[in-house]
Amino acid sequence: MEIAITVSVIIVMIGIGVLLIHLLNGQHDERIAAFRYGDAMPGIGRRSRKGRRPAEHAGSPGATPRRKRPEEGAAG
C-alpha cells in the first residue's frame, strides 16, 4: 500500500511540474512575441536590404586611392 501511495505522489508531482513548465513556457512565448527577435545575430550572414552597391573601378572619379600604412611609408 505504501508503494502505491509513493508512486501516485510521484506521478502527481511530475504532473504539477509539467503543468508549471507549460504555463511558464506560454508566458515566455508571449514576451518573446512582443519583441522583434527575428535573427539570433542580425549582422551575421545577411545582406542589407538596400541592395548591392556597384563595384567602383580604379579610374572612376568617385574612387579614392588607398593610403599607405605608416609602416609601409617609412624609409627602409
C-alpha positions as CSV (number, residue, x, y, z in Angstrom):
1,M,0.0,0.0,0.0
2,E,2.8,2.4,0.8
3,I,4.4,1.7,-2.7
4,A,1.1,2.7,-4.4
5,I,0.9,6.0,-2.4
6,T,4.5,6.8,-3.2
7,V,4.1,6.1,-6.9
8,S,0.9,8.1,-7.0
9,V,2.6,11.1,-5.2
10,I,5.5,10.9,-7.7
11,I,3.1,10.9,-10.7
12,V,1.1,13.8,-9.2
13,M,4.4,15.8,-8.7
14,I,5.5,15.1,-12.2
15,G,2.1,16.3,-13.5
16,I,2.4,19.5,-11.5
17,G,5.9,20.1,-12.8
18,V,4.7,19.5,-16.4
19,L,1.8,22.0,-15.9
20,L,4.2,24.6,-14.4
21,I,6.7,24.3,-17.2
22,H,3.8,24.6,-19.7
23,L,2.5,27.8,-18.1
24,L,5.9,29.4,-17.9
25,N,6.7,28.5,-21.5
26,G,3.5,30.2,-22.5
27,Q,4.4,33.4,-20.6
28,H,7.9,33.3,-22.2
29,D,6.4,32.9,-25.7
30,E,4.2,35.9,-25.1
31,R,7.1,38.1,-24.0
32,I,9.2,37.0,-27.0
33,A,6.3,37.7,-29.4
34,A,6.2,41.3,-28.1
35,F,9.8,42.0,-29.4
36,R,11.3,41.6,-32.8
37,Y,13.9,38.9,-32.4
38,G,13.9,37.6,-36.0
39,D,17.6,36.8,-36.1
40,A,19.8,35.4,-33.4
41,M,22.6,37.7,-34.6
42,P,21.2,40.3,-37.0
43,G,24.5,41.4,-38.6
44,I,25.9,38.0,-39.4
45,G,25.0,36.1,-42.6
46,R,22.6,38.6,-44.1
47,R,22.9,41.4,-46.5
48,S,21.3,44.7,-46.0
49,R,18.0,45.3,-47.7
50,K,19.3,48.3,-49.6
51,G,20.7,46.1,-52.3
52,R,24.2,45.5,-53.6
53,R,26.4,48.5,-54.3
54,P,28.1,48.6,-57.7
55,A,31.8,48.0,-57.6
56,E,33.8,51.1,-58.3
57,H,36.5,51.0,-60.9
58,A,40.0,52.3,-60.2
59,G,39.6,55.0,-62.9
60,S,36.2,56.3,-61.8
61,P,36.0,59.8,-60.3
62,G,34.4,58.5,-57.1
63,A,37.1,56.1,-56.3
64,T,39.6,57.2,-53.7
65,P,43.2,55.9,-53.7
66,R,44.3,53.8,-50.8
67,R,46.6,55.4,-48.4
68,K,49.7,53.5,-47.2
69,R,50.0,52.4,-43.7
70,P,52.6,54.3,-41.6
71,E,55.0,51.3,-41.5
72,E,54.8,50.9,-45.4
73,G,55.7,54.6,-45.9
74,A,58.7,54.5,-43.7
75,A,62.1,54.6,-45.3
76,G,63.9,51.4,-45.3
